[in-house]
Amino acid sequence: MEDGHILVKVRAKPQEGAANEAVRRLLAKALEIAPSSVEMLRGATSREKQFRVLG
């Protein structure tokens, strides 16, 4: 964590949303929640992303 942000790296390529999905699943696994409980709010095409954790 840095400046209130969680820094993650994934190996998935940023094609057809593969990297975004990898980040979403990684966050869900780290938080021990279902991937469906993690929703991307913004940043689909950016290096900086914002997610909402539901539940």
Secondary structure, 3 states (H helix, E strand, C coil): CECCECCCCCCCCCCCCHHHHHHHHHHHHHHCCCHHHEEEEECCCCCCCEEEECC
